[in-house]
Amino acid sequence: MNLKKSDKVIILAGKDKGKTGEISKIIPNKNKVVVAGINMISKHVKPNKDNKGGIQKLEAALDASNVAVICSKCKKHMTPKVKFEENGTKSRICRKCEAILA
């Protein structure tokens, strides 16, 4: 999975197709990501001594294949390419404009 927390992504499939957001959580063993403000679901919560209860809006996980990273320089979506530097470190770069992703 070439995604990292706080990456800006665009949704490629589903009810929120075309919307953009920032990754807030990654679940690598299930190949899923949670994007802030996207794929909202309603969850019914029972009341307890701490919580009043009712219907809460939550962000559900999306499959990682349904999102693509947006390059900060060229503003296009793509799958990042990994480049190995001479000192042994890896960096992610844009496939379209060769800019280094943060």
PyMOL commands that set and color helices and strands:
alter all, ss='L'
color gray80, all
select helices_A, chain A and resi 28-30+64-66
alter helices_A, ss='H'
color red, helices_A
select strands_A, chain A and resi 8-11+20-27+32-35+40-45+54-59+62-63+67-70+77-78+81-84+90-93
alter strands_A, ss='S'
color yellow, strands_A
deselect
rebuild
show_as cartoon
